[in-house]
């Protein structure tokens, strides 16, 4: 989604593609540009776009509030420092910049550093994922070329959740999840996770305890995505923010200390990545935030219009789009 959003935000708006069936079938940023151009000055489209944009901002705010509850809980437990003040971020307005240009700005800011951690935050829709991809390409192809790894806390939360669910299963009778989430149990679960080059070549997280001996790289798409993990992640994540933050910080320190010429790219919510020590912090912003809502509205319209168009009926494209807009705008009336 974010890759397509980047393509929209940074495309040459003076060369909008025509609204044809061929363009509609592409279902990509070119399609979005054509739809946005087609509905220019259309009040219904503007209304739908505002709704979608506001919804994105609302979801981000809700996610931030939930994360903050977890951070405050970790502070109250003494897991993370109550008085910690995060280092400032450098804001980068992505409007009018290509993804490569955004990555170049960051690389220039990092300067001649041989290694380090680059932290990237920003609202949904500002293109963090695409920027990380371009950063990796730019650093790996630079002079001298850098070794780059990306880090995500997601699999660590899943690993702790797996241990909590396994602990519940092993109790007699089986325990409820909340019973597993005591301060002592969480400390025990975290002690069952370790990070290193276990095969001598590649870094990995090992889950070893409660009868389990697993490597995250081998189970991240199987065991760690099983129902007993997926359904319990929100509950576990809310009470393990501090523990996972510290685990991530230690893992990143292990990599950057042991590997000269290594960059670690870390993308996520500010509340969680604030605690990873690095001078290289960047926040992607969008000075015209209406574009995110327009893009999302166009994505919904293109999908519905394609369903409603006959494969070879070029004349139906505009009718299908108008019908789709008329239907969707009722949701926000």
Protein Blocks (a to p, Z undefined) as FASTA:
>chain_A
ZZmmmmmmmmcfklcccddfklmmnopaklmmmmmmmmgoiaklmmmmmmmmmmmmmmmm
mmmmmmmmmmmmmmmnomacfklccdddddddfehpafklmmmmmmmmnmmafbdcddde
ddehilmmmmmmmmmmmmmmmccddddddddfklmmmmmmmmmmmmmmmpccdddfklmm
gfklmmmmmmmpccddfkomagcdddeeehiacdfklmmmmmmmgfklmmmmmmmmmmmm
mmmmmmmmmmmmmmmmmmghiacdddddfklmmmpgcfbdcddddfblmlmmmmmmmmmm
mmmmmmmpcfklmklmmmmmmmmmmmmmmmmZZ
